[in-house]
Amino acid sequence: ESRDSSGHFREDAEFHLSEFREASLIKSLWQLSSTLIGFFVLWTLVWFSLRSSFYVATVLLVPLAAGFLLRLFVLAHDCGHGSFFRSKRANSIVGSLLGVLTFTPYHRWRKHHAIHHATNGDLDRRGSGDVHMLTVREYAQLSPRQQFAYRVHRHPLVLFGIGPLIYFVVLQRFVWEPREWKVERRSVHGTNLGIAAVIAAMCWWVGPTMFLAVELPIVALAS
């Protein structure tokens, strides 16, 4: 860097970013462990606040826990891009495990997300990893009932409210991919088994009612 005539620093023409082009194992492990620990601690604190009927604390803690769950999804996203670890296998294992906590089949999501990056903005290749979108002409050709359904789907209360929760918790439990997508289809079933095991363990620990009281608002807000 050097100073310009006004005394401010200006960047040289070449600014080296090479140290950020490769995954750092230490940084990745730190981000993963700190986020996992933070999420589990906050989840437990939400549980204690409900048990103690300290609802003010519950209201304050739920958004924090949801933020940490969202962060786990971000880390799984980076695994999907192959950028979190240098090892493809490590990205796959960690992404799959995080998929259980985020209710997202990792391998299925990774493929759809890759297609989304390759086709984003291309109206002739819509449908993977995006929000359903029609042109004005396509919308005008719909029946009144279909237009109403389209507008309801895109209403903020649905698009940013109940819709994401239904998508992550319910719709992602089902397989709709072609049979040729064997890895992606297995990912759905494997994630479902993992989710079932976690739910069973948590219900045994805190009880089904308390588990839903803690998990549902966190997942809804994070979604």
C-alpha positions as a LaTeX table, in Angstrom:
\begin{tabular}{lrrr}
\hline
Residue & $x$ (\AA) & $y$ (\AA) & $z$ (\AA) \\
\hline
Glu1 & 0.00 & 0.00 & 0.00 \\
Ser2 & 1.04 & 3.60 & $-0.50$ \\
Arg3 & $-0.50$ & 7.00 & 0.23 \\
Asp4 & $-2.20$ & 9.11 & $-2.42$ \\
Ser5 & $-2.02$ & 12.90 & $-2.65$ \\
Ser6 & $-4.68$ & 13.29 & 0.04 \\
Gly7 & $-2.75$ & 11.17 & 2.50 \\
His8 & $-5.11$ & 8.19 & 2.40 \\
Phe9 & $-3.93$ & 4.66 & 1.82 \\
Arg10 & $-4.63$ & 3.20 & $-1.62$ \\
Glu11 & $-4.31$ & $-0.43$ & $-2.59$ \\
Asp12 & $-1.70$ & $-1.54$ & $-5.09$ \\
Ala13 & $-2.92$ & $-2.94$ & $-8.38$ \\
Glu14 & $-2.21$ & $-6.48$ & $-7.20$ \\
Phe15 & $-3.77$ & $-7.50$ & $-3.93$ \\
His16 & $-2.80$ & $-11.02$ & $-2.92$ \\
Leu17 & $-5.51$ & $-13.27$ & $-1.57$ \\
Ser18 & $-3.64$ & $-16.54$ & $-1.89$ \\
Glu19 & $-3.82$ & $-17.31$ & 1.83 \\
Phe20 & $-7.63$ & $-17.36$ & 1.60 \\
Arg21 & $-7.85$ & $-19.65$ & $-1.44$ \\
Glu22 & $-7.25$ & $-22.86$ & 0.51 \\
Ala23 & $-9.18$ & $-24.23$ & 3.46 \\
Ser24 & $-7.53$ & $-23.86$ & 6.85 \\
Leu25 & $-8.02$ & $-26.95$ & 9.00 \\
Ile26 & $-7.50$ & $-25.04$ & 12.25 \\
Lys27 & $-10.00$ & $-22.33$ & 11.29 \\
Ser28 & $-12.51$ & $-24.85$ & 9.99 \\
Leu29 & $-12.35$ & $-26.98$ & 13.14 \\
Trp30 & $-12.64$ & $-23.88$ & 15.31 \\
Gln31 & $-15.67$ & $-22.59$ & 13.41 \\
Leu32 & $-17.31$ & $-26.01$ & 13.49 \\
Ser33 & $-16.67$ & $-26.77$ & 17.15 \\
Ser34 & $-17.54$ & $-23.30$ & 18.44 \\
Thr35 & $-20.80$ & $-23.25$ & 16.48 \\
Leu36 & $-21.81$ & $-26.76$ & 17.57 \\
Ile37 & $-21.02$ & $-26.05$ & 21.22 \\
Gly38 & $-22.78$ & $-22.70$ & 21.07 \\
Phe39 & $-25.88$ & $-24.26$ & 19.56 \\
Phe40 & $-26.08$ & $-27.09$ & 22.10 \\
Val41 & $-25.47$ & $-24.73$ & 25.02 \\
Leu42 & $-28.16$ & $-22.33$ & 23.84 \\
Trp43 & $-30.58$ & $-25.21$ & 23.16 \\
Thr44 & $-30.05$ & $-26.41$ & 26.74 \\
Leu45 & $-30.52$ & $-22.91$ & 28.13 \\
Val46 & $-33.82$ & $-22.58$ & 26.25 \\
Trp47 & $-34.88$ & $-25.86$ & 27.82 \\
Phe48 & $-33.93$ & $-24.66$ & 31.32 \\
Ser49 & $-35.75$ & $-21.36$ & 30.79 \\
Leu50 & $-38.94$ & $-23.20$ & 29.84 \\
Arg51 & $-38.62$ & $-25.60$ & 32.78 \\
Ser52 & $-38.19$ & $-22.62$ & 35.10 \\
Ser53 & $-41.04$ & $-20.69$ & 33.45 \\
Phe54 & $-38.54$ & $-17.88$ & 32.81 \\
Tyr55 & $-40.13$ & $-16.97$ & 29.50 \\
Val56 & $-38.34$ & $-13.65$ & 29.10 \\
Ala57 & $-35.09$ & $-15.58$ & 28.85 \\
Thr58 & $-36.74$ & $-17.99$ & 26.40 \\
Val59 & $-37.70$ & $-15.15$ & 24.09 \\
Leu60 & $-34.15$ & $-13.80$ & 24.19 \\
Leu61 & $-32.42$ & $-17.17$ & 23.79 \\
Val62 & $-34.44$ & $-18.64$ & 20.92 \\
Pro63 & $-33.20$ & $-16.13$ & 18.29 \\
Leu64 & $-29.61$ & $-16.76$ & 19.40 \\
Ala65 & $-30.05$ & $-20.52$ & 19.13 \\
Ala66 & $-31.69$ & $-20.07$ & 15.72 \\
Gly67 & $-28.71$ & $-17.99$ & 14.62 \\
Phe68 & $-26.31$ & $-20.76$ & 15.58 \\
Leu69 & $-28.46$ & $-23.32$ & 13.74 \\
Leu70 & $-28.39$ & $-21.06$ & 10.69 \\
Arg71 & $-24.62$ & $-20.89$ & 11.06 \\
Leu72 & $-24.46$ & $-24.71$ & 10.99 \\
Phe73 & $-26.37$ & $-24.58$ & 7.70 \\
Val74 & $-23.82$ & $-22.08$ & 6.37 \\
Leu75 & $-20.99$ & $-24.47$ & 7.27 \\
Ala76 & $-22.81$ & $-27.33$ & 5.53 \\
His77 & $-23.20$ & $-25.03$ & 2.53 \\
Asp78 & $-19.44$ & $-24.46$ & 2.47 \\
Cys79 & $-18.92$ & $-28.23$ & 2.66 \\
Gly80 & $-21.20$ & $-28.54$ & $-0.36$ \\
His81 & $-18.95$ & $-26.17$ & $-2.29$ \\
Gly82 & $-15.92$ & $-28.20$ & $-1.25$ \\
Ser83 & $-14.40$ & $-25.18$ & 0.47 \\
Phe84 & $-14.69$ & $-25.96$ & 4.17 \\
Phe85 & $-12.11$ & $-28.75$ & 4.23 \\
Arg86 & $-9.49$ & $-29.67$ & 1.67 \\
Ser87 & $-10.65$ & $-33.29$ & 1.85 \\
Lys88 & $-13.71$ & $-34.12$ & $-0.23$ \\
Arg89 & $-14.49$ & $-36.96$ & 2.16 \\
Ala90 & $-14.30$ & $-34.69$ & 5.19 \\
Asn91 & $-16.67$ & $-32.21$ & 3.53 \\
Ser92 & $-19.07$ & $-35.03$ & 2.75 \\
Ile93 & $-19.04$ & $-36.50$ & 6.28 \\
Val94 & $-19.37$ & $-33.19$ & 8.10 \\
Gly95 & $-21.99$ & $-31.92$ & 5.65 \\
Ser96 & $-24.06$ & $-35.06$ & 6.09 \\
Leu97 & $-23.91$ & $-34.86$ & 9.89 \\
Leu98 & $-24.85$ & $-31.19$ & 9.87 \\
Gly99 & $-27.70$ & $-32.11$ & 7.54 \\
Val100 & $-29.28$ & $-34.08$ & 10.38 \\
Leu101 & $-29.30$ & $-31.00$ & 12.63 \\
Thr102 & $-30.54$ & $-28.71$ & 9.86 \\
Phe103 & $-33.12$ & $-31.18$ & 8.48 \\
Thr104 & $-31.41$ & $-31.10$ & 5.08 \\
Pro105 & $-30.24$ & $-34.18$ & 3.11 \\
Tyr106 & $-26.72$ & $-33.05$ & 2.30 \\
His107 & $-26.01$ & $-34.86$ & $-0.97$ \\
Arg108 & $-29.43$ & $-34.07$ & $-2.42$ \\
Trp109 & $-29.12$ & $-30.42$ & $-1.44$ \\
Arg110 & $-25.55$ & $-30.21$ & $-2.78$ \\
Lys111 & $-26.58$ & $-31.40$ & $-6.24$ \\
His112 & $-29.60$ & $-29.14$ & $-6.47$ \\
His113 & $-27.51$ & $-26.21$ & $-5.23$ \\
Ala114 & $-24.86$ & $-26.88$ & $-7.88$ \\
Ile115 & $-27.56$ & $-26.92$ & $-10.56$ \\
His116 & $-28.91$ & $-23.68$ & $-9.09$ \\
His117 & $-25.52$ & $-21.99$ & $-9.49$ \\
Ala118 & $-25.25$ & $-23.24$ & $-13.06$ \\
Thr119 & $-28.76$ & $-22.14$ & $-14.09$ \\
Asn120 & $-29.58$ & $-19.14$ & $-11.89$ \\
Gly121 & $-31.34$ & $-16.47$ & $-13.94$ \\
Asp122 & $-31.88$ & $-18.79$ & $-16.92$ \\
Leu123 & $-35.66$ & $-18.93$ & $-17.40$ \\
Asp124 & $-35.38$ & $-22.00$ & $-19.64$ \\
Arg125 & $-33.67$ & $-24.01$ & $-16.86$ \\
Arg126 & $-35.67$ & $-23.10$ & $-13.78$ \\
Gly127 & $-36.63$ & $-25.42$ & $-10.97$ \\
Ser128 & $-33.55$ & $-26.41$ & $-8.95$ \\
Gly129 & $-32.74$ & $-24.63$ & $-5.71$ \\
Asp130 & $-34.84$ & $-21.58$ & $-6.43$ \\
Val131 & $-38.20$ & $-20.05$ & $-5.57$ \\
His132 & $-40.85$ & $-20.86$ & $-8.16$ \\
Met133 & $-40.96$ & $-17.93$ & $-10.55$ \\
Leu134 & $-43.16$ & $-17.14$ & $-13.57$ \\
Thr135 & $-42.94$ & $-14.50$ & $-16.26$ \\
Val136 & $-45.82$ & $-12.04$ & $-16.64$ \\
Arg137 & $-46.99$ & $-13.94$ & $-19.73$ \\
Glu138 & $-46.90$ & $-17.29$ & $-17.92$ \\
Tyr139 & $-48.78$ & $-15.83$ & $-14.97$ \\
Ala140 & $-51.46$ & $-14.36$ & $-17.25$ \\
Gln141 & $-52.06$ & $-17.80$ & $-18.75$ \\
Leu142 & $-52.90$ & $-19.34$ & $-15.37$ \\
Ser143 & $-56.43$ & $-19.87$ & $-14.16$ \\
Pro144 & $-57.69$ & $-17.56$ & $-11.38$ \\
Arg145 & $-57.23$ & $-20.36$ & $-8.85$ \\
Gln146 & $-53.65$ & $-20.97$ & $-9.99$ \\
Gln147 & $-52.88$ & $-17.25$ & $-9.87$ \\
Phe148 & $-54.23$ & $-17.10$ & $-6.33$ \\
Ala149 & $-52.07$ & $-20.08$ & $-5.29$ \\
Tyr150 & $-49.02$ & $-18.46$ & $-6.89$ \\
Arg151 & $-49.60$ & $-15.20$ & $-5.03$ \\
Val152 & $-50.22$ & $-16.99$ & $-1.73$ \\
His153 & $-46.97$ & $-18.92$ & $-2.15$ \\
Arg154 & $-45.04$ & $-15.70$ & $-2.66$ \\
His155 & $-46.74$ & $-13.78$ & 0.16 \\
Pro156 & $-44.15$ & $-12.76$ & 2.80 \\
Leu157 & $-46.05$ & $-14.59$ & 5.56 \\
Val158 & $-45.71$ & $-17.82$ & 3.56 \\
Leu159 & $-42.34$ & $-17.25$ & 1.88 \\
Phe160 & $-40.64$ & $-16.15$ & 5.11 \\
Gly161 & $-43.02$ & $-17.73$ & 7.62 \\
Ile162 & $-44.69$ & $-21.11$ & 7.50 \\
Gly163 & $-43.33$ & $-22.04$ & 4.06 \\
Pro164 & $-39.66$ & $-22.55$ & 5.00 \\
Leu165 & $-40.62$ & $-24.57$ & 8.09 \\
Ile166 & $-42.79$ & $-26.89$ & 6.00 \\
Tyr167 & $-40.03$ & $-27.19$ & 3.42 \\
Phe168 & $-37.23$ & $-28.07$ & 5.82 \\
Val169 & $-39.18$ & $-30.21$ & 8.28 \\
Val170 & $-41.74$ & $-31.92$ & 6.05 \\
Leu171 & $-41.02$ & $-31.76$ & 2.31 \\
Gln172 & $-37.34$ & $-32.65$ & 2.60 \\
Arg173 & $-38.30$ & $-35.97$ & 4.19 \\
Phe174 & $-39.54$ & $-37.24$ & 0.83 \\
Val175 & $-37.72$ & $-38.40$ & $-2.31$ \\
Trp176 & $-38.76$ & $-36.87$ & $-5.64$ \\
Glu177 & $-35.53$ & $-37.25$ & $-7.62$ \\
Pro178 & $-35.14$ & $-39.72$ & $-10.52$ \\
Arg179 & $-33.88$ & $-43.21$ & $-9.69$ \\
Glu180 & $-30.57$ & $-42.41$ & $-11.36$ \\
Trp181 & $-29.77$ & $-40.07$ & $-8.46$ \\
Lys182 & $-28.88$ & $-42.96$ & $-6.18$ \\
Val183 & $-26.53$ & $-41.08$ & $-3.85$ \\
Glu184 & $-28.96$ & $-38.22$ & $-3.45$ \\
Arg185 & $-31.89$ & $-40.55$ & $-2.76$ \\
Arg186 & $-29.86$ & $-42.45$ & $-0.15$ \\
Ser187 & $-28.98$ & $-39.12$ & 1.40 \\
Val188 & $-32.67$ & $-38.44$ & 2.05 \\
His189 & $-33.22$ & $-41.81$ & 3.72 \\
Gly190 & $-30.00$ & $-41.59$ & 5.74 \\
Thr191 & $-30.82$ & $-38.08$ & 6.95 \\
Asn192 & $-34.31$ & $-39.19$ & 7.94 \\
Leu193 & $-32.88$ & $-42.06$ & 9.99 \\
Gly194 & $-30.44$ & $-39.70$ & 11.68 \\
Ile195 & $-33.20$ & $-37.20$ & 12.47 \\
Ala196 & $-35.38$ & $-39.98$ & 13.88 \\
Ala197 & $-32.53$ & $-41.17$ & 16.12 \\
Val198 & $-31.82$ & $-37.65$ & 17.41 \\
Ile199 & $-35.50$ & $-36.96$ & 18.07 \\
Ala200 & $-35.89$ & $-40.28$ & 19.90 \\
Ala201 & $-32.86$ & $-39.54$ & 22.08 \\
Met202 & $-33.98$ & $-36.00$ & 22.85 \\
Cys203 & $-37.53$ & $-37.09$ & 23.65 \\
Trp204 & $-36.12$ & $-39.69$ & 26.02 \\
Trp205 & $-33.98$ & $-37.01$ & 27.68 \\
Val206 & $-36.40$ & $-34.04$ & 27.99 \\
Gly207 & $-39.73$ & $-35.55$ & 26.97 \\
Pro208 & $-41.59$ & $-35.13$ & 23.67 \\
Thr209 & $-43.60$ & $-32.08$ & 24.72 \\
Met210 & $-40.59$ & $-30.19$ & 26.00 \\
Phe211 & $-38.53$ & $-31.21$ & 22.97 \\
Leu212 & $-41.13$ & $-29.73$ & 20.61 \\
Ala213 & $-41.44$ & $-26.61$ & 22.76 \\
Val214 & $-37.70$ & $-25.99$ & 22.43 \\
Glu215 & $-36.93$ & $-27.27$ & 18.95 \\
Leu216 & $-39.92$ & $-25.98$ & 17.00 \\
Pro217 & $-39.45$ & $-22.23$ & 17.55 \\
Ile218 & $-35.69$ & $-22.53$ & 16.97 \\
Val219 & $-36.10$ & $-24.43$ & 13.70 \\
Ala220 & $-38.98$ & $-22.18$ & 12.58 \\
Leu221 & $-36.96$ & $-19.02$ & 13.07 \\
Ala222 & $-33.80$ & $-20.47$ & 11.53 \\
Ser223 & $-35.79$ & $-21.70$ & 8.51 \\
\hline
\end{tabular}
